């Protein structure tokens, strides 16, 4: 991760970074506002459109389909054109889709609208993360990334509280209109207020120098550019991020898909009380994203340690929910709040770890690539968990499966970590922040940027 310096060679004073953090957080919350509230609008939507549970589930998955490819495209665009217009246009697409959706006549039209929303949202997640990573030094990156990532549960909590009321009072189309106006406010705010950090132009000018790697030997096979870039997934830090992200987005999906049903069917809570528990879980997730990411700034064991701790804590809570203890209303509410803190909060230190581990000049693509692979779990986990619940007639199997996935990921990814030593950075060598293993710095004197090149660090 690059750093910005003033003329004296010291850290640049960047007071505007807090404005950047605020607008990135607001845009994240605004862009995901409507999608995060669809589940809470289940009853009004089912009544108005005569939907089955399967059709309602497809609405939840529709906005997640396009990001499978869209995240990769957005990551490439971010590295080429910067964050301001890519994120601003992406949020604008979300707003335009929802504003048009307020005129939708039925289920099929709404399904298409959510596909468009997913296309626009593809730019928000990696773009907002890249914008924050560009402005904050490693000692504060975790906290800043956690605050920014808290935008999703914050937007979800507000949406769960507001959209069902609007839909019940004025109809679901008005709720879609409100979602579009909120997304439009996020798009305008980011486009107007975002600026590149000092030194960004100079850093971009340095990139071609790093590309002066020795020419390949005549006749040697040249890997395709895409396959060359996909080698990122073989890097230890990226592999850890991929495995842990897949496990924990499944846990997050479990909270959203099964949480309210579990509270109603097993503990006997009414719809209002169950909704209040889920709002509390979202708020706990917001606090978790900030608190766990702040911990990662100070963790001598690296940014990945809070992610490991989150997986252990989530697995323990899921096991407890699968036992008779989870049938008590108070115990279930506390366990879901605990799951919210760790099962949603893990994302703050995780994305900071991912941003720091990315090769210089490829942060956007690295974020988009890993998030795109994780998107497969985002799409498949909800119907898989629902099917598991339907076939077994209960929730224990689903909770146990999620716990096993989290615990297994801990066992696989906890090995090989080292306490981080002194951090070094310089031209041509990415700063190995607390999210990167020390072994990555010591194993080879060859820089890994651009991916697949073999440029000696001393030559850059």
C-alpha positions as CSV (number, residue, x, y, z in Angstrom):
1,X,0.0,0.0,0.0
2,X,1.4,3.3,-1.0
3,X,1.9,6.3,1.3
4,X,1.6,10.0,0.7
5,X,4.4,12.2,1.7
6,X,5.0,16.0,1.8
7,X,8.0,17.8,0.4
8,X,10.0,17.1,3.6
9,X,9.5,13.3,3.2
10,X,7.2,13.0,6.2
11,X,3.5,12.0,6.3
12,X,1.2,14.5,4.6
13,X,-1.4,16.1,6.8
14,X,-4.7,14.9,5.3
15,X,-7.6,16.4,7.3
16,X,-9.8,15.9,4.3
17,X,-9.6,12.2,4.7
18,X,-12.3,12.3,7.3
19,X,-14.6,13.9,4.8
20,X,-13.7,11.1,2.4
21,X,-14.5,8.5,5.1
22,X,-17.8,10.1,5.8
23,X,-18.9,10.4,2.2
24,X,-17.7,6.8,1.4
25,X,-19.7,5.5,4.4
26,X,-22.8,7.4,3.4
27,X,-22.7,6.3,-0.2
28,X,-22.3,2.7,0.9
29,X,-25.3,2.9,3.2
30,X,-27.4,4.8,0.6
31,X,-26.6,2.3,-2.2
32,X,-27.4,-0.8,-0.2
33,X,-30.4,0.8,1.6
34,X,-33.2,-0.7,-0.5
35,X,-31.7,-4.1,-1.1
36,X,-31.0,-4.6,2.6
37,X,-34.6,-3.8,3.4
38,X,-36.2,-6.2,0.9
39,X,-36.4,-9.0,3.5
40,X,-38.2,-6.8,6.0
41,X,-40.8,-5.9,3.2
42,X,-41.6,-9.6,2.7
43,X,-45.2,-9.4,4.0
44,X,-46.2,-6.3,1.9
45,X,-44.6,-7.7,-1.2
46,X,-46.2,-11.1,-0.8
47,X,-49.6,-9.5,-0.2
48,X,-49.4,-7.1,-3.1
49,X,-47.8,-9.3,-5.7
50,X,-49.1,-12.7,-4.5
51,X,-45.5,-14.1,-4.3
52,X,-44.4,-17.5,-3.1
53,X,-41.4,-17.7,-0.7
54,X,-39.3,-19.0,-3.6
55,X,-40.1,-15.9,-5.6
56,X,-39.3,-13.7,-2.7
57,X,-36.0,-15.4,-2.4
58,X,-35.2,-14.8,-6.0
59,X,-35.7,-11.1,-5.4
60,X,-33.1,-11.3,-2.7
61,X,-30.7,-13.1,-5.1
62,X,-31.4,-11.0,-8.2
63,X,-29.3,-8.0,-7.0
64,X,-26.4,-10.3,-6.3
65,X,-26.1,-12.0,-9.7
66,X,-24.6,-9.3,-11.8
67,X,-21.8,-8.5,-9.3
68,X,-20.3,-12.0,-10.1
69,X,-18.9,-10.3,-13.2
70,X,-19.5,-6.7,-12.3
71,X,-17.1,-6.7,-9.4
72,X,-14.2,-7.8,-11.7
73,X,-15.2,-5.1,-14.3
74,X,-15.5,-2.5,-11.6
75,X,-12.1,-3.4,-10.1
76,X,-10.4,-2.9,-13.5
77,X,-12.2,0.4,-14.1
78,X,-11.1,1.6,-10.6
79,X,-7.5,1.0,-11.4
80,X,-7.7,2.7,-14.7
81,X,-10.0,5.7,-14.0
82,X,-10.0,6.2,-10.3
83,X,-12.8,6.1,-7.7
84,X,-14.7,9.3,-8.2
85,X,-16.6,8.7,-11.4
86,X,-16.7,4.9,-11.2
87,X,-18.3,4.9,-7.7
88,X,-20.5,8.0,-8.6
89,X,-21.8,6.4,-11.8
90,X,-22.3,3.1,-10.1
91,X,-24.4,4.7,-7.3
92,X,-26.2,6.6,-10.0
93,X,-27.1,3.4,-11.8
94,X,-28.6,2.1,-8.5
95,X,-30.6,5.2,-8.1
96,X,-31.9,5.2,-11.8
97,X,-32.8,1.5,-11.5
98,X,-34.9,2.1,-8.4
99,X,-36.5,5.3,-9.6
100,X,-37.6,3.4,-12.7
101,X,-38.6,0.5,-10.5
102,X,-41.2,2.7,-8.7
103,X,-43.1,2.5,-12.0
104,X,-42.8,-1.3,-12.2
105,X,-46.1,-3.1,-12.9
106,X,-45.4,-6.4,-11.3
107,X,-42.9,-9.1,-10.2
108,X,-41.0,-9.6,-13.5
109,X,-40.4,-5.8,-13.8
110,X,-39.1,-5.6,-10.2
111,X,-36.8,-8.6,-10.9
112,X,-35.3,-6.8,-13.8
113,X,-34.9,-3.6,-11.7
114,X,-32.9,-5.5,-9.1
115,X,-30.6,-6.9,-11.7
116,X,-29.8,-3.3,-12.8
117,X,-29.3,-2.3,-9.1
118,X,-26.8,-5.2,-8.8
119,X,-24.9,-3.9,-11.8
120,X,-24.6,-0.5,-10.3
121,X,-23.8,-1.7,-6.8
122,X,-20.8,-3.7,-8.2
123,X,-18.8,-0.5,-8.2
124,X,-19.7,0.6,-4.7
125,X,-18.1,-2.1,-2.6
126,X,-14.6,-2.2,-4.1
127,X,-14.6,1.5,-5.0
128,X,-15.5,2.7,-1.5
129,X,-12.8,0.4,0.0
130,X,-10.2,1.6,-2.5
131,X,-11.0,5.3,-1.8
132,X,-10.5,4.8,1.9
133,X,-7.4,2.7,1.5
134,X,-5.9,5.5,-0.7
135,X,-6.3,8.2,2.0
136,X,-5.4,6.4,5.3
137,X,-2.0,5.2,6.5
138,X,-1.7,1.6,7.9
139,X,-1.8,2.7,11.5
140,X,-5.4,4.0,11.0
141,X,-6.5,2.0,7.9
142,X,-8.3,-0.7,9.9
143,X,-10.4,1.8,11.9
144,X,-11.2,3.8,8.8
145,X,-12.1,0.7,6.8
146,X,-14.3,-0.5,9.6
147,X,-16.2,2.8,9.8
148,X,-16.7,2.7,6.0
149,X,-17.9,-1.0,6.0
150,X,-20.3,-0.1,8.9
151,X,-22.4,1.6,6.2
152,X,-23.9,-1.7,5.1
153,X,-25.4,-2.7,8.5
154,X,-26.2,0.9,9.2
155,X,-28.2,1.2,5.9
156,X,-29.8,-2.2,6.7
157,X,-30.9,-1.2,10.2
158,X,-32.5,2.0,8.9
159,X,-34.1,0.2,6.0
160,X,-35.6,-2.5,8.2
161,X,-37.1,0.2,10.4
162,X,-38.3,2.5,7.6
163,X,-39.2,0.6,4.4
164,X,-41.8,-1.8,5.8
165,X,-43.7,1.2,7.3
166,X,-43.6,3.0,4.0
167,X,-44.7,0.0,2.1
168,X,-47.6,-0.8,4.5
169,X,-48.8,2.9,4.4
170,X,-48.2,3.9,0.8
171,X,-47.5,0.7,-1.2
172,X,-44.3,-1.1,-2.2
173,X,-43.7,1.2,-5.2
174,X,-43.4,4.2,-2.9
175,X,-40.9,2.2,-0.9
176,X,-38.9,1.6,-4.1
177,X,-39.0,5.3,-4.9
178,X,-37.7,6.2,-1.4
179,X,-34.8,3.7,-2.0
180,X,-34.0,5.4,-5.3
181,X,-33.9,8.9,-3.8
182,X,-31.6,7.7,-1.0
183,X,-29.3,6.1,-3.6
184,X,-29.3,9.3,-5.7
185,X,-28.2,11.3,-2.6
186,X,-25.3,8.9,-2.2
187,X,-24.3,9.2,-5.8
188,X,-24.3,13.0,-5.8
189,X,-22.5,13.2,-2.5
190,X,-19.6,11.0,-3.6
191,X,-19.2,12.7,-7.0
192,X,-19.2,16.2,-5.6
193,X,-17.0,15.6,-2.5
194,X,-14.5,12.9,-3.5
195,X,-10.9,14.0,-4.3
196,X,-7.8,12.0,-5.0
197,X,-5.3,12.2,-2.1
198,X,-2.1,14.3,-2.5
199,X,0.6,12.3,-4.4
200,X,-1.9,10.2,-6.3
201,X,-0.8,11.6,-9.7
202,X,2.8,11.0,-8.9
203,X,2.1,7.4,-7.9
204,X,0.3,6.8,-11.2
205,X,3.3,8.1,-13.0
206,X,5.6,5.6,-11.2
207,X,3.6,2.6,-12.4
208,X,5.2,2.4,-15.9
209,X,8.6,2.2,-14.4
210,X,7.6,-1.0,-12.6
211,X,6.6,-2.4,-15.9
212,X,10.1,-2.3,-17.2
213,X,10.6,-6.0,-16.4
214,X,13.1,-8.0,-18.5
215,X,11.5,-9.1,-21.8
216,X,10.4,-12.7,-22.0
217,X,12.8,-15.2,-23.6
218,X,12.0,-15.8,-27.3
219,X,9.7,-18.7,-27.7
220,X,8.7,-18.8,-24.0
221,X,4.9,-19.1,-23.4
222,X,3.3,-15.8,-22.4
223,X,0.3,-16.3,-20.0
224,X,-2.9,-14.5,-21.0
225,X,-3.4,-11.3,-19.1
226,X,-6.5,-12.5,-17.3
227,X,-4.9,-15.8,-16.2
228,X,-1.9,-13.8,-15.1
229,X,-4.1,-11.6,-12.9
230,X,-6.0,-14.6,-11.5
231,X,-2.7,-15.7,-10.0
232,X,-3.5,-13.3,-7.2
233,X,-5.7,-16.0,-5.7
234,X,-2.6,-18.2,-5.2
235,X,-1.0,-15.6,-2.9
236,X,-1.2,-16.8,0.8
237,X,-2.9,-13.6,2.0
238,X,-5.4,-13.6,-0.9
239,X,-6.2,-17.3,-0.3
240,X,-6.9,-16.6,3.4
241,X,-9.2,-13.7,2.4
242,X,-11.0,-15.9,-0.1
243,X,-11.6,-18.8,2.3
244,X,-12.6,-16.8,5.3
245,X,-14.8,-14.5,3.2
246,X,-16.7,-17.4,1.7
247,X,-17.3,-18.9,5.2
248,X,-18.4,-15.6,6.8
249,X,-20.6,-14.3,4.1
250,X,-22.5,-17.6,4.5
251,X,-22.8,-16.9,8.2
252,X,-24.1,-13.4,7.4
253,X,-26.6,-14.9,5.0
254,X,-27.8,-17.3,7.7
255,X,-28.6,-14.4,10.0
256,X,-30.6,-12.7,7.3
257,X,-32.4,-15.8,5.9
258,X,-33.1,-17.8,9.1
259,X,-32.9,-15.3,11.9
260,X,-36.5,-14.0,11.9
261,X,-38.0,-17.4,11.1
262,X,-36.0,-19.1,13.9
263,X,-37.1,-16.5,16.4
264,X,-40.7,-17.0,15.4
265,X,-40.8,-20.8,15.0
266,X,-38.5,-21.9,17.8
267,X,-38.6,-19.1,20.5
268,X,-42.2,-18.0,19.9
269,X,-41.4,-14.3,19.4
270,X,-43.9,-12.2,17.4
271,X,-43.0,-10.4,14.2
272,X,-42.3,-7.1,15.9
273,X,-40.1,-8.6,18.6
274,X,-38.2,-10.7,16.0
275,X,-37.7,-7.6,13.9
276,X,-36.3,-5.7,16.8
277,X,-33.8,-8.5,17.5
278,X,-32.6,-8.3,13.9
279,X,-32.2,-4.6,14.0
280,X,-30.1,-5.1,17.2
281,X,-28.0,-7.6,15.3
282,X,-27.5,-5.2,12.5
283,X,-26.4,-2.4,14.9
284,X,-24.1,-4.9,16.7
285,X,-22.6,-5.7,13.3
286,X,-22.0,-2.0,12.7
287,X,-20.2,-1.7,16.0
288,X,-18.3,-4.9,15.2
289,X,-17.0,-3.6,11.9
290,X,-15.6,-0.6,13.6
291,X,-14.3,-2.2,16.8
292,X,-12.8,-5.3,15.2
293,X,-11.1,-3.2,12.5
294,X,-9.7,-0.8,15.1
295,X,-8.3,-3.9,16.9
296,X,-6.6,-4.9,13.7
297,X,-4.7,-1.6,13.7
298,X,-3.1,-2.6,17.0
299,X,-2.8,-6.3,16.6
300,X,0.9,-7.4,16.6
301,X,-0.3,-10.7,15.0
302,X,-1.6,-8.9,11.9
303,X,-5.0,-7.8,10.6
304,X,-6.1,-11.4,10.0
305,X,-6.1,-12.2,13.7
306,X,-9.5,-10.4,14.3
307,X,-10.9,-12.3,11.3
308,X,-9.9,-15.6,13.0
309,X,-11.4,-14.5,16.3
310,X,-14.6,-13.6,14.5
311,X,-14.9,-17.0,12.9
312,X,-14.3,-18.7,16.3
313,X,-16.8,-16.6,18.0
314,X,-19.4,-17.1,15.3
315,X,-18.9,-20.9,15.3
316,X,-19.5,-20.9,19.1
317,X,-22.7,-19.0,18.8
318,X,-24.0,-21.1,16.0
319,X,-23.3,-24.3,18.0
320,X,-25.2,-22.8,20.9
321,X,-28.2,-22.0,18.6
322,X,-28.3,-25.6,17.5
323,X,-28.7,-26.7,21.2
324,X,-31.8,-26.4,23.4
325,X,-30.2,-23.3,24.8
326,X,-31.1,-21.5,21.6
327,X,-34.8,-22.1,22.2
328,X,-35.0,-19.6,25.0
329,X,-36.1,-16.2,23.7
330,X,-33.6,-14.2,25.7
331,X,-30.7,-16.5,24.9
332,X,-31.6,-16.6,21.2
333,X,-31.7,-12.8,21.1
334,X,-28.3,-12.5,22.8
335,X,-26.8,-15.1,20.6
336,X,-28.0,-13.4,17.4
337,X,-26.7,-10.0,18.7
338,X,-23.3,-11.8,19.3
339,X,-23.5,-13.3,15.8
340,X,-24.3,-9.8,14.5
341,X,-21.2,-8.4,16.1
342,X,-18.8,-11.1,14.8
343,X,-20.8,-12.5,11.9
344,X,-21.2,-9.1,10.3
345,X,-18.4,-7.2,12.0
346,X,-15.7,-9.5,10.5
347,X,-15.8,-7.6,7.3
348,X,-14.1,-4.5,8.6
349,X,-10.7,-6.1,9.4
350,X,-11.1,-8.5,6.5
351,X,-11.3,-5.9,3.8
352,X,-8.4,-3.9,5.4
353,X,-6.3,-7.1,5.3
354,X,-7.3,-7.6,1.6
355,X,-6.6,-4.0,0.6
356,X,-3.1,-4.1,2.2
357,X,-2.2,-7.4,0.7
358,X,-3.0,-6.3,-2.8
359,X,-0.1,-5.6,-5.1
360,X,0.5,-1.9,-5.7
361,X,-1.5,-0.5,-8.6
362,X,-3.9,-3.5,-8.5
363,X,-5.9,-2.8,-5.4
364,X,-9.1,-2.3,-7.3
365,X,-8.8,-5.5,-9.2
366,X,-7.7,-7.5,-6.1
367,X,-10.7,-6.3,-4.2
368,X,-13.1,-6.9,-7.1
369,X,-11.6,-10.4,-7.7
370,X,-12.0,-11.7,-4.2
371,X,-15.3,-10.1,-3.7
372,X,-16.6,-11.6,-7.0
373,X,-15.6,-15.1,-5.9
374,X,-17.2,-14.6,-2.5
375,X,-20.3,-13.4,-4.4
376,X,-20.9,-17.1,-5.3
377,X,-21.5,-17.8,-1.6
378,X,-23.7,-14.8,-1.3
379,X,-26.0,-16.2,-4.1
380,X,-25.9,-19.8,-3.1
381,X,-26.0,-19.7,0.7
382,X,-29.6,-18.4,1.2
383,X,-31.4,-21.0,-0.9
384,X,-29.0,-23.8,0.3
385,X,-29.8,-22.9,4.0
386,X,-33.5,-22.6,3.2
387,X,-33.4,-26.1,1.6
388,X,-31.6,-27.5,4.5
389,X,-34.1,-26.1,6.9
390,X,-37.0,-27.5,4.7
391,X,-35.6,-31.0,4.3
392,X,-34.7,-31.4,8.0
393,X,-37.7,-29.7,9.4
394,X,-35.6,-27.6,11.8
395,X,-32.7,-25.2,12.1
396,X,-30.0,-27.3,13.9
397,X,-28.6,-28.7,10.7
398,X,-28.3,-25.3,9.1
399,X,-26.6,-23.7,12.2
400,X,-24.3,-26.7,12.5
401,X,-23.3,-26.5,8.8
402,X,-22.4,-22.8,9.2
403,X,-20.5,-23.5,12.4
404,X,-18.5,-26.3,10.7
405,X,-17.6,-24.1,7.8
406,X,-16.3,-21.3,10.1
407,X,-14.4,-23.7,12.3
408,X,-12.9,-25.6,9.3
409,X,-11.7,-22.3,7.8
410,X,-10.0,-21.4,11.1
411,X,-8.2,-24.7,11.1
412,X,-7.0,-24.2,7.5
413,X,-6.1,-20.5,7.5
414,X,-4.7,-20.1,11.0
415,X,-1.5,-22.0,10.1
416,X,1.6,-20.2,8.9
417,X,1.0,-16.8,10.4
418,X,3.8,-14.8,12.0
419,X,4.0,-11.9,14.2
420,X,4.7,-8.9,12.1
421,X,8.1,-7.3,12.3
422,X,9.3,-3.8,11.2
423,X,7.3,-2.5,8.3
424,X,9.3,-1.4,5.2
425,X,8.2,0.4,2.1
426,X,9.7,2.2,-0.8
427,X,9.5,2.7,-4.5
428,X,8.7,-0.6,-6.2
429,X,8.1,-2.4,-3.0
430,X,4.5,-2.5,-1.6
431,X,4.2,-1.6,2.0
432,X,3.6,-4.7,4.0
433,X,1.1,-3.6,6.5
434,X,-0.2,-5.5,9.4
435,X,-2.5,-7.6,7.1
436,X,0.4,-9.2,5.2
437,X,2.5,-12.1,6.4
438,X,6.1,-11.4,7.1
439,X,6.9,-14.5,5.1
440,X,5.7,-12.6,2.0
441,X,8.4,-10.0,2.5
442,X,11.2,-12.4,3.3
443,X,10.5,-15.3,0.9
444,X,11.6,-13.6,-2.3
445,X,13.4,-10.5,-3.4
446,X,11.1,-10.3,-6.4
447,X,8.3,-7.8,-6.5
448,X,4.9,-9.2,-7.5
449,X,3.6,-6.2,-9.2
450,X,2.4,-6.3,-11.8
451,X,1.2,-9.8,-11.3
452,X,3.3,-12.3,-13.1
453,X,6.3,-9.9,-13.7
454,X,9.7,-10.7,-12.2
455,X,11.1,-7.3,-11.7
456,X,13.8,-7.1,-9.0
457,X,12.8,-4.6,-6.3
458,X,16.3,-3.0,-6.6
459,X,15.7,-2.3,-10.3
460,X,12.4,-0.6,-9.9
